[in-house]
Amino acid sequence: MNVLPIEIYLNIRLFYFLFFLHCLIGSIGALIAANKGYNRLNWLLLGLLGGTLTFVVTLTLDQKPKN
């Protein structure tokens, strides 16, 4: 039984959808950073918080030199 008005229900669904996309894009950014040699966990946490910004930053990162 749905007790919420339809407008609130749609807004909650939209929020969850946008939050999912935010986390997905951030996770893709973390994968890109990990493939370039950076710490996967650090970039995953940054990606979940930063979303699209993290994705754009990882695209501009250079390959990490091997020691």
Secondary structure as a PSIPRED ss2 file (coil, helix, strand):
# PSIPRED VFORMAT (PSIPRED V4.0)

   1 M C   1.000  0.000  0.000
   2 N C   1.000  0.000  0.000
   3 V C   1.000  0.000  0.000
   4 L C   1.000  0.000  0.000
   5 P C   1.000  0.000  0.000
   6 I H   0.000  1.000  0.000
   7 E H   0.000  1.000  0.000
   8 I H   0.000  1.000  0.000
   9 Y H   0.000  1.000  0.000
  10 L H   0.000  1.000  0.000
  11 N H   0.000  1.000  0.000
  12 I H   0.000  1.000  0.000
  13 R H   0.000  1.000  0.000
  14 L H   0.000  1.000  0.000
  15 F H   0.000  1.000  0.000
  16 Y H   0.000  1.000  0.000
  17 F H   0.000  1.000  0.000
  18 L H   0.000  1.000  0.000
  19 F H   0.000  1.000  0.000
  20 F H   0.000  1.000  0.000
  21 L H   0.000  1.000  0.000
  22 H H   0.000  1.000  0.000
  23 C H   0.000  1.000  0.000
  24 L H   0.000  1.000  0.000
  25 I H   0.000  1.000  0.000
  26 G H   0.000  1.000  0.000
  27 S H   0.000  1.000  0.000
  28 I H   0.000  1.000  0.000
  29 G H   0.000  1.000  0.000
  30 A H   0.000  1.000  0.000
  31 L H   0.000  1.000  0.000
  32 I H   0.000  1.000  0.000
  33 A H   0.000  1.000  0.000
  34 A H   0.000  1.000  0.000
  35 N H   0.000  1.000  0.000
  36 K C   1.000  0.000  0.000
  37 G C   1.000  0.000  0.000
  38 Y C   1.000  0.000  0.000
  39 N C   1.000  0.000  0.000
  40 R H   0.000  1.000  0.000
  41 L H   0.000  1.000  0.000
  42 N H   0.000  1.000  0.000
  43 W H   0.000  1.000  0.000
  44 L H   0.000  1.000  0.000
  45 L H   0.000  1.000  0.000
  46 L H   0.000  1.000  0.000
  47 G H   0.000  1.000  0.000
  48 L H   0.000  1.000  0.000
  49 L H   0.000  1.000  0.000
  50 G H   0.000  1.000  0.000
  51 G C   1.000  0.000  0.000
  52 T H   0.000  1.000  0.000
  53 L H   0.000  1.000  0.000
  54 T H   0.000  1.000  0.000
  55 F H   0.000  1.000  0.000
  56 V H   0.000  1.000  0.000
  57 V H   0.000  1.000  0.000
  58 T H   0.000  1.000  0.000
  59 L H   0.000  1.000  0.000
  60 T H   0.000  1.000  0.000
  61 L C   1.000  0.000  0.000
  62 D C   1.000  0.000  0.000
  63 Q C   1.000  0.000  0.000
  64 K C   1.000  0.000  0.000
  65 P C   1.000  0.000  0.000
  66 K C   1.000  0.000  0.000
  67 N C   1.000  0.000  0.000
